Amino acid sequence: MYDSSAATALPAADTATMGTQQEQVRMLVGRYPDLSETELARLIDLYRGFSALDTALILSDDALAPRLDRFTTEHRSRVRPPFRQFAGLLFYTVATLGMLAWAISVA
């Protein structure tokens, strides 16, 4: 038979000690720039998934704000949103303005 207990990716103790993504980013930013390549890659990966609120909460911490600012400045090309997100926003804006112009011209 299949033993599902051996199929877990991480032991339960490891997942409990990792904390939330925000806690992990706080810890890594607090140690920036003294990070290994693996930790830096993890920080970049976590930061890409952050919402504006998560970023604002970290920036509100006076001890972490200068380090986060330095991190985003030094790694701007790796942490900024991809162009396709801006292209999607631009498409919806142009489509909305086009529909609004059509509605005004018909009315």
QUIVEN-V281490 format. One record per pair of residues at least 24 apart in sequence whose C-alpha atoms are under 8 Angstrom apart, sorted by the first residue. I is the first residue (numbers start at 1). J is the second residue. Records with the same first field share a line. If there is no record, write none. Layout:
I->J, J
//
This chain:
21->46
22->54
26->58, 64
29->64, 67, 68, 71
30->63, 64, 67
32->67, 71
33->67, 71
44->78, 79
47->79
48->79, 80, 81
//
